[in-house]
Amino acid sequence: MSEFETMQVGSLELRKVGDGWQYLSEGLGGESDRWSDAADILGPFGGSGVNDLLDALSIAKTGLEEALRDATRFRFIVDCPIREAVAISRKADDLSFDLAAECDRLIAKTGFVSTRA
């Protein structure tokens, strides 16, 4: 697993390194792929402006992913079959019970798909 934070923006594969963001530049012909400073390709922004922009985008994408997971969990609680609802309610009194983890487990187990947008 990579120690770098990565994200995809359009067709660009990006990674965050100590001094900012880099994009994967695919080599042509026999040239090897290489990582290049993202400020080089993301003009008209420059220097730290590119890094600030990509940091904000990364935070927003992470927040969106978390919100979508939470929304799926909420829809599961509202729409889940009675059998799963009873199973959840039986475990709810246990102090170590983690509702989010239980929802994730049951969503994966049941193949739950919400019937609402």
N, C-alpha and C positions, 0 to 999 in steps of 0.2 A: 504494500500500500504506500502511496506517495505521501511524503510529509508536507507537500505543498497544497494550499487551497486551490482548487481548480473550478472552472465554470466554462460553459459554452455560451457564446454570444454570437448569434447568427451562425456563420460558418467558422468563426474563430474559436479555437481551443485556447483558453487562457489559463495561466497559473500565476499565483502570487509568490514572489520571492522577497527577500529582505528589503530590497530597495524599490519595490513597486511590482508592476504586472508585466508579464511577458506573453507573447502569442507564439504558437507553433507555426513556424514557417516551413512548409514542405519543400524539400529539395527537388529540383528539376533534373531529369535524366538520372545520372549516377550520383548526384549530390545527395548528401544526407540531410535529414530534417534537422532544424535547429531552432532554439528558442531565441526570440528577439524582443527587444524592448517594445512594449505595446504603444508607447508614445510615438513610435516611428510610423505606425499604421493608422492611428486614431486621430489624426489631425482633423480640424484645426486646433484641437485642444493640445496643450503642451505640458510636458514635465509632470509636476505634482498634480496638475488639474486632471490629467488622465487617471492617475492613481486614485485621486479622490472620487472621481466619477465611477470607476470600477469598484472601489470599496463600497460605495453607496448601492450600486447595482447588486453586488454580492449579498449585502445585508438584506436588501429588498427581496431577492430571490429566496434566501433562506427563510425569511419571514413568511413569504407566500407558501413555501413548501410546508412549514409548520402549520399555517392556517388551514391549508387543504387537508392535512392529516387530522387536525382538530375537527374540521367540518365533517369529514367522513366518520369520525368517532361519534359525533353528535347525531348524525343521521342514522348511524347504526343503533344507538340507544333508542331513538325515536321509532325507527322502522323495524328493529330486529324481531325475529320470530319469538313467540312467547317462551319457548324452551330456553333460549339464550338469556332472555330477560330474567327468568326464574333463577338460572344458574348464577347470573351476576348478583342478583339480590341476596342469594344465600351466602356469597363471599363478602358482601359489603361490610359486615360487622367486624371482619378481621382487620386489625390495625395495619397489617402489612399489605393489605389489598391495594393494588394499583389499577384503578379503573382504566386508564389509558392503555396500559400494557394488556389488560384483559380484553379490551375492545380490539386492539391490534391482533391479538391471538385469535379471537373469534371471527374477525373480519377475514383473516387469512384462511382459517379453517372452513368457514362457510362459503367463501367466495362472494361475500356480500357486495352487492351493487345497489346503490340508492335508486329508488324509483322517481326521485325528484331532483331537480337541478340544484 
